[in-house]
């Protein structure tokens, strides 16, 4: 296998892990009607990629490991989304009026 094919294969996995990380963010954005989820947007796919890459690094590198890494990327995205929402709630100024 050439270097370009290996790189494309690896980039495809990171794309899938990033999309898996975006799923919980999308659910949170719809649930919260877009309020307080902007900071979590870059964190969600990053968390999904980070947790997704841990599965093959820990030794699960077969077909089952691939499916586990996809599920792990969704869980990592959920954790990163929750952290981003919490962080934005604590960094944002209190609302005026109302």
Beta strands, then each sheet from edge to edge (+ up, - down):
end
